Amino acid sequence: MNSWKYQKIIELVGMRIRSTRQSQELTIEDLAEACDMHPTSLGRVERGDTSPTLHSLVKIADALNTDLAEFLEGIPG
């Protein structure tokens, strides 16, 4: 996979996390605390500045009471 495509996937996942968080009216600090992450780290994930680990994605999905697949649905491989 080329780096441009990989970056776009990271950005899309981050946007989906942010959208889900905002729809639940949670601050980034609320979500970070719920999934045991630093707010700055979570912000970097939401902006697509960094690729979250699978462990982090599972913790974020759990804290948002959503299925991990929702962050990845429809993303071409």
N, C-alpha and C positions, 0 to 999 in steps of 0.2 A: 504494500500500500504506500502510495507516495505521501510525503510529509504534508502537502497541502490538504489532501483528503482527510488525513488523520487529524489535523488541526480543526477542520470543519466539524468533524464528529465530536471532538472534545468541546467545542463551542456550543454545539447543539445540545449536548447532554447538560452542560452548565446552564443554558437558557431554560431547559425543562425543569431543572432543579429549582432555579429562581422562580419560575412561574408557579410551580406547585407550592413553594414556600409562601409566596405572596398571596396566592388564592386562599391559603389557610390563615392569612393575616398574622404571620410570624415574622419577627425581625430576624436578621441574620444572626444576631446574638442568641436569640431564643433557640434557633435551630442548631447553632454551633454547640450550645450547652447540651441540648438533647442528644446529640450524636457524638459528644466528647471530642469536639474539634475546636481549634482556635478560630475565632471569627474571621481573622485575616486569611487563614488557609481556606476556609469555606468560601470567602469572597473571591479568592483566586480561582477556585473551581467553578463558581457561578459565572465568572467572566471568561472562562475558557483559557485562562493564563497557565493552568497546570492540569495535568491529567490525574484524576482521582484514582486511587487504588481500588481494586474490587472490594476490599474490606471497607473502605470509606464509603463507597457507593451503597453497600448493603446497610451500613449504619445510617446513612442519610435517608434511604428509602424507608427503613424501619421507623426512624424519628418522624417521618412525614406520613406514616401509616399508609404507604403506597407500595405497590409491587415494583420491584427493581426493573422489570421488563418495560414499565411505562417510560423510563428514561431512555430506553434503547429501541423502542418500537418504531418500525418503519425506516430505520437507519440502514442504508445499503452497506453491505460488507465489502 
